[in-house]
Amino acid sequence: MYEGTTGVTRSDPGSTPPAPPVPLAALLARRELGLRLLTGPDDVALHWVHTSEMADPYPYLLGGELLMTAGVQLTDPARFAERVVEAGAAALGFGVTPVYDTVPAELVAACARLGLPLVEVPPGTPFTAVARALWRLMAEARLHELRRVTEAQQSLAAAAARPAPVPAVLGALASRLGGRAVLFGADGTESASAGREIPPEAARALAELAGVVGPRPGGPASAGGEGGGLRLAAYALGGGDGLALGVATERRGPGDHTVAGVAVVLLSLLTASHRAVDVALRDGALTRLLLGASPAEAAASLSPGPWTVVHARGGDGTPFAAATLAAALGTDLMDTAAAPTVRLLVPPGAAVTAQPGWTLGASAPAGPDGLPAADAQAARALRRAEATRTPLARHRANGLAGLVDPDEAAAHARVLLAPLSEPQAETLRTWLSLHGGWDRTAAALGVHRNTVRQRIARCAALLDRDLDDPDVRMELWFALRAQ
């Protein structure tokens, strides 16, 4: 169930002042007042103070008050307490003297039975002093709440600037409100979430609440309710995508709605599919391409080039991870059709750097006619990055040898050629460079040809390789070059 907003009742929070309420315990802690709690809980929230000597104060109360009375017309204490509770008052303050020397026992018993906090006000404490103390406490609470909201706003803004902003904003919101924050997709499923786990009953209620906002045209922008012992709230995100933010907390503070509102604005911006200018540019380029323009002419309308093609895999698993990556790389041109691989076209001036949670492969810069080849380069670079477990690999233009990382090639060469001494490795290098010619190798090294044969045979035995195999010769040649 979710709360309606059709009217204001005595228990409706909308009937209370904008200042944060103050717990009764805070007022009792003011020693100069000398207040004493006779019965009832001390954690009720006080919204204001009202003084009345009417026999029936019900018509004059809004709810949430600390009702102060000296019992001038107190004829039926039990009935008086019942009417105070029916009016929604938070607590009852009874001033002793001049009418009563002590708080009537019948009134204490009635308040205890009804769970209404009853506070004894000593003779030397004017009711106005109690009211003034409460206003001061409310002003302090208001200042504290303003600081809390300001700090929360700064925290959310900082989270929105992180590499994965959507989960970061949800995490910051959940931390600030002390609960759980969930981003629901248009179909009602969870797209991302953060914060502590909540009971299944609360999770179902929160999903139902999120379905009330957003999807329906003209539906409410927000809704609140309870479920699983938690306070629930849902907010529709802007952009018309049907997304909704759900929040579950143990309690709802006065500034929580403001904090959640900041998160709604940020998430609406972060989850927006495209900006209007970008859409117009892309639509224009696509239209020219379909009408017969050359790829170079259509591409020129997006950026002067040359572009760098980037292939990427990874992300945080949310539907907005690719858009976040594109924003981090400074481009709006991306393709997610080949999931889990994301392809991006990065314009000149935008640096391709490693991104947290992603593995990237980048091509060499290319003009419109070279983009297909650049796409293949990025694919190969991504495979190399995954094989070497590096966050970013770039295309190398120096032939097959450029496809191998120099450090890894050197490490492989050290292991492969470890059995050989330096003279044996030099003999093998010279022999391979001369295509296995015995006489030319002997002349190059200044030794007898039989010495060359013996050394090469020894190399073959130490390496346990067939040196007549061209694949073996090629691998050894690359290893010797890397070494």
C-alpha positions in Angstrom: 0.0 0.0 0.0 1.1 3.5 -0.6 0.1 6.7 1.1 -2.3 9.0 -0.6 -2.2 12.8 -0.5 -5.9 13.6 -0.7 -6.1 15.5 2.6 -4.5 16.6 5.8 -5.3 14.7 9.0 -4.1 15.2 12.5 -1.4 12.5 12.0 -0.5 13.7 8.5 3.2 14.8 8.4 2.1 17.6 6.1 0.3 19.3 9.0 3.6 19.7 10.9 5.9 22.7 10.6 8.9 22.5 8.3 11.4 22.4 11.1 12.6 18.9 12.2 10.8 17.4 15.2 12.7 17.0 18.4 12.5 13.9 20.5 11.0 14.3 24.0 14.2 12.9 25.5 16.1 16.0 24.2 13.7 18.3 26.0 13.9 16.2 29.2 17.7 16.5 29.1 17.5 20.2 29.6 18.2 20.2 33.4 17.3 23.9 33.9 13.7 22.9 33.1 13.4 20.2 35.8 11.0 18.1 33.7 10.3 14.6 34.9 8.8 11.8 32.8 6.2 10.0 34.8 5.1 7.4 32.3 5.3 6.6 28.6 8.2 6.5 26.1 10.7 9.3 25.8 11.4 8.9 22.0 8.3 10.5 20.7 8.7 13.4 18.2 7.6 16.8 19.4 6.6 19.2 16.6 5.5 22.1 18.8 4.1 23.2 22.2 0.5 24.1 22.9 -1.0 25.3 26.2 -4.7 24.7 26.9 -6.9 24.7 30.0 -10.0 23.5 28.1 -11.9 20.5 29.5 -11.7 19.0 26.0 -8.7 20.2 24.1 -9.4 17.9 21.1 -10.8 20.7 18.7 -7.7 22.9 19.2 -5.0 20.3 18.5 -3.4 19.4 15.2 -1.3 16.5 16.3 2.4 16.1 17.3 2.2 18.6 20.1 3.5 18.6 23.7 0.2 19.7 25.3 0.8 21.8 28.4 -1.9 22.1 31.1 -2.3 22.9 34.8 -5.6 21.0 35.0 -7.8 24.0 35.7 -10.8 22.3 34.2 -9.7 18.7 34.8 -12.8 17.0 35.9 -12.4 13.5 34.3 -8.6 12.7 34.0 -9.2 9.4 32.1 -11.5 11.0 29.5 -9.1 14.0 29.2 -6.2 11.6 28.4 -8.3 9.7 25.9 -9.2 12.9 24.0 -5.5 14.0 24.0 -4.5 10.7 22.4 -7.4 10.9 19.9 -6.2 14.4 18.8 -2.8 12.9 18.0 -0.8 14.9 20.6 2.7 13.5 21.1 2.9 14.0 24.9 1.2 15.7 27.9 2.9 18.1 30.2 1.2 18.7 33.6 2.2 21.7 35.7 1.9 21.3 39.4 0.6 24.2 41.5 -1.4 26.4 41.7 -4.3 23.9 41.0 -2.7 20.6 41.9 0.2 19.9 44.3 1.0 16.7 42.5 0.0 15.1 39.2 -3.3 13.3 39.7 -2.8 9.5 40.1 -5.8 8.8 37.9 -4.2 10.8 35.1 -0.9 9.0 35.5 -2.7 5.7 35.3 -4.8 6.7 32.2 -1.6 7.9 30.4 0.2 4.7 31.3 -2.7 2.6 29.9 -2.9 4.6 26.7 0.9 4.8 26.2 0.8 8.6 26.3 4.0 10.2 27.7 3.2 12.3 30.8 5.7 14.9 31.9 5.7 16.6 35.3 6.5 20.4 35.0 7.8 21.7 38.4 6.4 24.9 39.9 9.3 27.0 39.1 9.2 26.3 35.3 6.9 28.5 33.2 5.2 26.8 30.3 6.8 29.5 28.1 10.2 28.4 29.2 9.4 24.8 28.0 8.1 26.2 24.7 11.2 28.4 24.2 13.5 25.5 24.9 11.7 23.3 22.4 12.0 26.1 19.7 15.7 26.3 20.3 16.1 22.6 20.1 14.2 22.7 16.8 16.4 25.4 15.4 19.5 23.4 16.3 18.0 20.3 14.7 17.1 22.4 11.6 20.7 23.6 11.3 22.0 20.1 11.8 19.6 18.9 9.1 20.7 21.6 6.7 24.3 20.5 7.2 23.4 16.9 6.6 21.5 17.7 3.4 24.4 19.8 2.2 27.0 17.1 2.9 24.7 14.5 1.2 24.4 16.7 -1.9 28.2 17.1 -2.1 28.6 13.4 -1.7 26.1 12.6 -4.4 27.7 15.1 -6.8 31.1 13.6 -6.2 29.7 10.1 -6.8 28.2 11.2 -10.1 31.7 12.2 -11.3 33.1 8.7 -10.7 33.9 6.2 -13.5 30.8 4.2 -12.7 28.4 7.0 -11.6 25.1 5.2 -11.5 26.1 2.5 -8.8 28.2 5.2 -7.1 25.2 7.5 -6.7 23.1 4.7 -5.5 25.8 3.7 -3.0 26.2 7.3 -1.7 22.4 7.6 -1.4 22.0 4.3 0.5 24.9 5.3 2.8 23.5 8.8 3.6 20.0 7.5 4.3 21.2 4.3 6.1 19.2 1.9 3.9 18.9 0.5 0.4 18.6 2.3 -2.9 17.4 0.5 -6.0 17.1 1.6 -9.6 14.2 0.0 -11.4 13.9 -0.4 -15.1 10.8 0.3 -17.1 9.8 -3.3 -16.8 9.9 -3.2 -13.0 13.1 -5.2 -12.7 16.2 -4.1 -10.7 18.8 -2.5 -12.9 21.2 -1.6 -10.1 21.1 -1.4 -6.3 23.3 -0.5 -3.3 23.1 -0.6 0.4 22.2 -3.2 2.9 19.9 -6.1 2.1 16.2 -5.8 3.0 13.6 -8.5 3.7 11.9 -10.1 0.7 8.6 -8.6 1.8 10.1 -5.1 1.8 11.8 -5.8 -1.6 8.4 -6.8 -3.2 6.6 -3.9 -1.7 9.3 -1.5 -3.0 9.0 -3.0 -6.5 5.3 -2.5 -6.4 5.7 1.0 -5.2 8.1 1.8 -8.0 5.5 0.5 -10.4 3.1 3.2 -9.2 5.4 6.0 -10.4 6.9 6.6 -13.7 5.4 4.1 -16.2 1.8 5.5 -16.3 1.3 8.8 -18.1 0.2 11.4 -15.6 1.1 9.1 -12.7 2.5 10.5 -9.5 6.1 11.6 -9.4 6.7 10.0 -6.0 4.9 7.6 -3.6 5.6 6.4 -0.1 4.5 3.4 2.0 5.7 0.7 4.4 6.7 -2.9 4.0 8.7 -5.5 5.9 9.0 -3.0 8.8 10.7 -0.4 6.7 9.7 3.0 5.4 9.6 2.9 1.6 9.6 5.6 -1.1 9.7 5.6 -4.9 10.5 8.4 -7.3 10.1 8.6 -11.1 13.2 9.6 -13.0 13.0 12.3 -15.7 13.6 11.5 -19.3 10.5 9.5 -20.1 12.3 6.1 -19.9 10.0 4.7 -17.2 12.8 4.4 -14.7 12.2 4.7 -11.0 14.3 5.1 -7.9 13.3 3.1 -4.8 14.5 3.8 -1.3 14.0 1.6 1.8 15.0 2.9 5.3 14.2 2.2 8.9 13.1 5.7 9.5 12.4 8.8 7.4 14.1 12.0 8.4 12.9 15.5 7.4 15.7 16.0 4.9 15.6 12.6 3.3 13.1 13.6 0.6 15.5 16.5 -0.4 18.5 14.2 -0.5 16.5 11.6 -2.6 15.4 14.5 -4.9 19.1 15.3 -5.6 19.8 11.7 -6.4 16.7 11.6 -8.7 18.1 14.6 -10.7 21.5 13.1 -11.0 20.3 9.7 -12.0 17.9 11.2 -14.5 20.9 12.9 -16.2 23.1 9.8 -16.0 20.6 7.4 -17.4 19.4 9.7 -20.2 19.8 7.8 -23.5 21.1 10.6 -25.6 21.3 14.3 -25.6 19.2 16.2 -28.1 22.2 17.6 -30.0 23.8 14.3 -30.3 20.6 12.7 -31.6 20.2 15.4 -34.2 23.8 15.0 -35.4 23.5 11.2 -35.7 20.2 11.3 -37.3 21.5 13.7 -39.9 24.5 11.6 -40.7 22.4 8.5 -41.0 20.0 10.2 -43.3 22.8 11.4 -45.6 24.2 7.9 -45.7 20.9 6.3 -46.6 20.3 8.9 -49.3 23.5 7.9 -51.0 26.3 10.1 -49.5 29.7 8.5 -49.1 30.8 7.2 -45.7 33.4 9.9 -45.5 30.9 12.6 -46.2 28.4 11.3 -43.6 31.2 10.7 -41.0 32.5 14.2 -41.5 29.3 15.6 -40.0 30.0 13.9 -36.7 33.7 14.7 -36.3 36.6 15.7 -38.5 38.5 12.5 -37.6 40.6 10.6 -37.6 38.9 8.3 -35.1 40.2 5.6 -32.8 38.1 2.4 -32.7 37.9 0.9 -29.2 36.5 -2.6 -28.3 35.7 -3.1 -24.6 34.4 -5.8 -22.4 33.5 -5.6 -18.7 31.6 -2.9 -16.8 29.6 -3.1 -13.6 26.7 -5.1 -15.1 24.2 -2.3 -15.2 22.4 -1.3 -18.4 24.2 2.1 -18.2 27.7 0.8 -18.0 28.4 1.3 -21.7 27.1 4.9 -21.7 29.3 5.6 -18.6 32.3 4.2 -20.5 31.5 6.3 -23.6 31.3 9.4 -21.4 34.6 8.6 -19.8 36.3 8.2 -23.2 34.8 11.4 -24.4 32.5 10.0 -27.1 28.8 9.6 -27.8 29.3 7.0 -30.6 29.0 3.5 -29.3 27.5 0.2 -30.4 26.3 -2.5 -28.0 24.7 -4.8 -30.5 27.7 -7.2 -30.3 27.4 -7.7 -26.5 29.3 -8.4 -24.4 31.7 -6.4 -26.5 31.1 -2.7 -26.7 32.5 -0.9 -29.8 33.2 2.8 -29.6 34.3 5.5 -32.0 36.6 8.0 -30.2 37.1 11.3 -31.8 40.5 13.1 -32.0 41.5 14.9 -28.9 39.8 12.4 -26.6 42.4 10.2 -24.9 41.9 6.5 -24.7 42.9 5.5 -21.2 42.3 2.4 -19.0 39.0 2.5 -17.3 38.1 0.7 -14.0 36.3 -2.6 -14.5 36.9 -2.6 -18.3 39.3 -4.3 -20.6 40.0 -2.2 -23.7 41.6 -2.7 -27.1 42.3 0.4 -29.2 43.1 0.8 -32.9 45.5 3.2 -34.6 43.8 6.4 -35.6 42.0 6.1 -38.9 39.9 8.1 -41.3 36.5 7.1 -42.6 37.8 4.8 -45.3 40.1 3.0 -42.8 37.5 2.4 -40.1 36.8 -1.3 -41.1 40.5 -2.1 -40.8 40.7 -0.1 -37.5 37.7 -2.1 -36.2 39.7 -5.3 -36.8 42.8 -3.8 -35.1 40.7 -3.0 -32.0 39.4 -6.5 -31.9 42.9 -8.0 -32.0 44.1 -5.5 -29.4 41.2 -6.5 -27.1 42.1 -10.2 -27.5 45.7 -9.4 -26.6 44.6 -7.3 -23.6 42.5 -10.2 -22.3 45.3 -12.8 -22.9 47.8 -10.6 -21.1 45.3 -9.5 -18.4 46.1 -5.8 -19.0 43.3 -3.2 -18.9 44.3 -1.6 -22.2 46.2 -2.8 -25.3 46.9 -0.7 -28.4 47.4 -1.8 -31.9 51.0 -2.1 -33.0 51.9 -1.3 -36.6 55.3 -3.1 -36.8 54.3 -6.4 -38.3 53.7 -9.8 -36.5 56.4 -9.0 -34.0 54.4 -5.9 -32.9 51.5 -8.1 -31.9 53.6 -9.6 -29.1 54.3 -7.6 -25.9 58.1 -7.0 -25.7 58.3 -7.8 -22.0 56.4 -11.0 -22.4 58.4 -12.0 -25.4 61.6 -11.5 -23.5 60.3 -13.5 -20.6 59.4 -16.4 -22.9 62.8 -16.2 -24.6 64.6 -16.5 -21.3 62.7 -19.6 -20.4 63.0 -21.2 -23.8 66.7 -20.5 -24.3 67.7 -21.1 -20.7 69.5 -24.4 -21.5 71.9 -22.8 -23.9 75.2 -21.1 -23.1 76.0 -17.8 -24.7 78.3 -19.3 -27.4 75.7 -21.9 -28.2 73.0 -19.2 -28.5 75.2 -17.0 -30.7 75.9 -20.0 -32.9 72.2 -20.8 -33.2 71.4 -17.2 -34.0 74.0 -17.0 -36.7 73.0 -20.3 -38.2 69.3 -19.4 -38.3 70.1 -16.0 -39.8 72.1 -17.7 -42.6 69.2 -20.1 -43.3 71.1 -23.1 -41.9 74.1 -22.8 -44.1 77.0 -24.7 -42.4 79.9 -23.2 -44.4 78.6 -19.6 -44.2 78.0 -20.0 -40.5 81.5 -21.4 -40.0 83.0 -18.5 -41.9 80.9 -16.0 -40.0 82.0 -17.4 -36.7 85.6 -18.2 -37.7 85.3 -21.9 -36.7 85.4 -25.2 -38.6 82.1 -26.4 -40.1 82.2 -29.6 -38.0 82.3 -27.3 -34.9 79.1 -25.6 -36.2 77.5 -29.0 -36.7 78.4 -30.2 -33.2 77.1 -27.0 -31.6 73.8 -27.0 -33.5 73.4 -30.7 -32.6 74.0 -29.9 -29.0 71.5 -27.0 -29.1 68.9 -29.4 -30.5 69.5 -31.8 -27.8 69.4 -29.2 -25.0 66.3 -27.6 -26.3 64.7 -31.0 -27.2 63.5 -29.5 -30.5 63.7 -30.6 -34.1 65.7 -27.8 -35.8 64.6 -29.0 -39.3 61.0 -28.0 -38.5 60.4 -24.5 -39.9 57.9 -23.7 -37.1 60.6 -24.5 -34.5 63.1 -22.4 -36.4 60.7 -19.4 -36.5 59.9 -19.6 -32.8 63.6 -19.8 -31.9 64.4 -16.9 -34.2 61.8 -14.7 -32.5 63.1 -15.8 -29.1 66.7 -15.0 -30.0 65.6 -11.5 -31.3 63.6 -10.8 -28.2 66.5 -11.9 -26.0 
